Amino acid sequence: MSNIKLVHSGGNSVSLTTPDSNPAANRTFKLPGADGSADQFLKTDGSGALSFATPTSWTTAASFDCASTNPSAIEVTGLNNPQVVMYVFHELKHSAGDRNHMQIGNDSTGYQASGYFDIGTYRQAGGSETSTRGHNQAQWYPLEYNFGNATNLYSGKIVLTRTFNRWIYESNFEVSYSGSNTQYESSWRGHNRDFSGVFQRIKLFNNGGGTYSSGHVTILTQS
């Protein structure tokens, strides 16, 4: 193997060397013409041109301490059409014994009320899976259909991803109960057929009204 060795005045060196195996063809890598900013990385365009780029990072859109604020919905508005939105929640609990819904929309027309599809499974620890779905509804059910009581403690995350101007979601979480060792695991996914506007708002809410009475939630976005 060939290498380029740069020797420091102190005697130690830094070397650039060829790959361990023979490349399929000759390769040329073109260095950028200027230095990047702090914390940027060197990336390729796939054709040998190298440039500095900023790593993708998460932005905190909202945080909720539900025991202190008792929100009626875990909601954020004024988003700038992000590429990804993620809910992260720890022992989220609701005062009403009903199902949790999720809707998306924009600030000018409000929330989309049609075209939601989702499907998923849940199982008690050590048990067999149960599968169910919601077909062409007015909302998603990202925290499942059959955990409809006020003792559920949800911990996990919901991730929404944009493809062109359409949206899909996935949720993975576990359900536990205060004062009990009973535990479930659940995984859900879905899409919306109708919403194609600018994504500016999202909310998680309970069909039974009431408030989120305990737990912590953070909503993160990625451009």
C-alpha positions in Angstrom: 0.0 0.0 0.0 1.1 3.6 -0.7 0.8 6.4 1.8 1.5 10.1 2.2 3.4 10.8 5.4 3.4 14.2 7.1 6.1 14.5 9.6 5.8 16.9 12.6 8.9 18.9 13.7 8.8 17.0 16.9 9.4 13.7 14.9 6.0 12.0 15.0 3.9 11.7 11.8 0.4 11.5 10.3 -0.2 9.3 7.3 -2.9 9.0 4.6 -3.0 5.5 3.1 -4.9 3.5 0.5 -7.7 1.1 1.4 -6.9 -2.4 2.6 -8.2 -4.0 -0.6 -7.6 -2.8 -4.2 -10.3 -0.3 -5.2 -12.6 -1.3 -8.1 -11.4 1.8 -10.0 -9.1 4.8 -9.5 -10.6 7.2 -7.0 -10.2 11.0 -6.8 -11.4 12.9 -3.8 -11.7 16.7 -4.2 -11.1 18.6 -0.9 -13.3 21.7 -0.1 -11.9 25.1 -0.9 -12.4 26.4 2.7 -12.6 25.2 6.2 -16.0 24.4 7.7 -17.5 25.7 11.0 -16.9 24.1 14.4 -18.6 20.7 14.8 -19.2 20.2 11.1 -18.2 17.0 9.4 -16.7 16.1 6.0 -19.2 14.5 3.6 -19.2 13.3 0.0 -21.6 13.9 -2.8 -21.0 10.3 -4.0 -18.9 11.5 -6.9 -15.7 12.3 -5.0 -16.5 16.0 -4.1 -16.0 16.5 -0.4 -17.6 19.4 1.6 -18.4 20.3 5.2 -21.9 19.9 6.5 -23.8 20.4 9.8 -25.0 17.2 11.5 -28.8 16.8 11.7 -30.0 17.7 15.2 -33.2 17.7 17.2 -35.0 20.9 18.3 -37.2 20.9 21.3 -40.6 22.3 20.3 -42.3 21.9 23.6 -42.0 20.1 27.0 -44.7 19.2 29.5 -44.6 18.4 33.2 -48.1 17.1 33.3 -48.4 16.8 37.1 -47.8 20.5 37.4 -49.7 21.9 34.3 -52.5 19.2 33.8 -52.7 20.0 30.0 -55.9 18.9 28.2 -53.8 18.1 25.2 -50.1 17.5 24.5 -50.0 20.0 21.6 -47.7 22.3 19.7 -48.5 24.8 17.0 -46.5 27.1 14.8 -44.2 24.4 13.4 -42.3 25.1 10.2 -43.1 22.0 8.2 -40.4 19.8 9.8 -39.2 16.5 8.3 -39.6 14.6 11.5 -41.6 15.1 14.7 -41.1 12.9 17.8 -43.0 12.6 21.1 -41.0 11.2 24.0 -43.0 10.4 27.1 -42.3 8.9 30.5 -45.1 7.5 32.7 -47.7 9.6 30.9 -51.1 9.3 32.6 -54.6 10.7 31.8 -57.5 11.4 34.2 -60.1 10.0 31.8 -60.7 6.3 31.2 -60.7 6.5 27.4 -58.5 6.2 24.3 -55.8 8.7 23.3 -56.1 10.2 19.8 -53.6 12.2 17.6 -54.3 14.6 14.8 -52.0 16.7 12.5 -52.8 19.9 10.6 -51.8 23.5 9.9 -52.4 26.8 11.6 -54.7 28.2 8.8 -57.1 25.4 8.3 -56.9 23.6 11.7 -56.6 19.8 12.3 -57.2 17.2 9.6 -60.3 15.2 10.5 -60.2 12.4 7.9 -57.9 9.8 6.2 -56.1 8.3 9.2 -55.1 4.7 9.1 -53.1 2.7 11.7 -52.4 -0.9 12.7 -50.5 -2.5 15.5 -50.0 -5.1 18.2 -49.8 -5.3 21.9 -49.1 -8.1 24.4 -48.7 -8.6 28.1 -45.2 -9.6 29.2 -44.7 -13.3 28.4 -48.0 -13.5 26.5 -49.1 -13.7 22.9 -49.7 -10.7 20.6 -53.0 -9.2 19.8 -53.4 -7.2 16.6 -55.9 -4.6 15.7 -56.3 -1.6 13.4 -58.2 1.6 12.7 -59.4 2.2 9.1 -59.9 5.6 7.5 -60.7 7.4 10.7 -60.9 11.0 12.0 -57.7 10.5 14.0 -54.8 8.1 14.8 -54.7 5.9 18.0 -50.9 5.9 18.6 -51.3 4.6 22.2 -53.5 1.6 21.1 -57.2 0.8 21.3 -57.5 -1.4 24.3 -55.8 0.5 27.1 -58.8 2.7 28.0 -58.6 3.3 31.7 -57.2 6.0 34.0 -54.5 3.9 35.6 -52.3 3.4 32.5 -48.7 4.8 32.6 -47.3 5.1 29.1 -43.5 5.3 28.5 -42.0 5.4 25.0 -42.0 7.5 21.8 -44.1 8.3 18.8 -42.2 9.3 15.6 -43.8 11.0 12.6 -41.9 11.3 9.3 -42.7 13.3 6.2 -42.2 11.8 2.7 -42.8 14.6 0.2 -46.0 16.1 1.6 -47.5 13.0 3.2 -47.0 11.7 6.8 -46.5 8.3 8.5 -46.0 7.5 12.1 -44.6 4.8 14.3 -45.0 4.4 18.1 -43.2 2.0 20.4 -44.1 2.1 24.1 -44.8 0.1 27.2 -47.7 0.3 29.6 -47.3 -0.2 33.3 -49.6 0.4 36.3 -49.0 2.2 39.6 -48.7 -0.3 42.4 -48.7 -3.3 40.0 -46.1 -5.4 38.3 -48.4 -5.9 35.3 -46.8 -4.6 32.1 -47.6 -4.5 28.4 -45.5 -3.7 25.3 -47.1 -2.2 22.2 -46.0 -1.1 18.7 -48.1 0.9 16.2 -47.7 2.4 12.8 -50.0 4.4 10.4 -50.4 7.0 7.7 -52.7 9.8 6.6 -54.2 9.6 3.1 -55.7 13.1 2.9 -53.5 15.7 4.6 -51.0 17.3 2.2 -50.7 20.8 3.6 -47.9 22.5 5.4 -47.3 20.7 8.7 -47.7 23.3 11.5 -49.5 21.7 14.4 -50.0 18.3 16.2 -51.8 17.2 19.3 -52.3 14.2 21.4 -55.5 14.2 23.4 -58.0 11.9 25.1 -61.4 11.2 23.8 -62.9 11.3 27.3 -61.9 14.9 27.9 -60.1 15.5 31.2 -56.4 16.2 31.5 -53.0 14.6 31.4 -52.5 14.3 35.2 -48.9 13.0 35.5 -45.8 12.2 33.5 -43.3 14.1 31.4 -43.5 14.7 27.6 -41.0 16.4 25.2 -41.9 17.1 21.6 -38.8 17.3 19.3 -38.6 18.3 15.6 -36.0 17.8 12.9 -35.7 19.8 9.7 
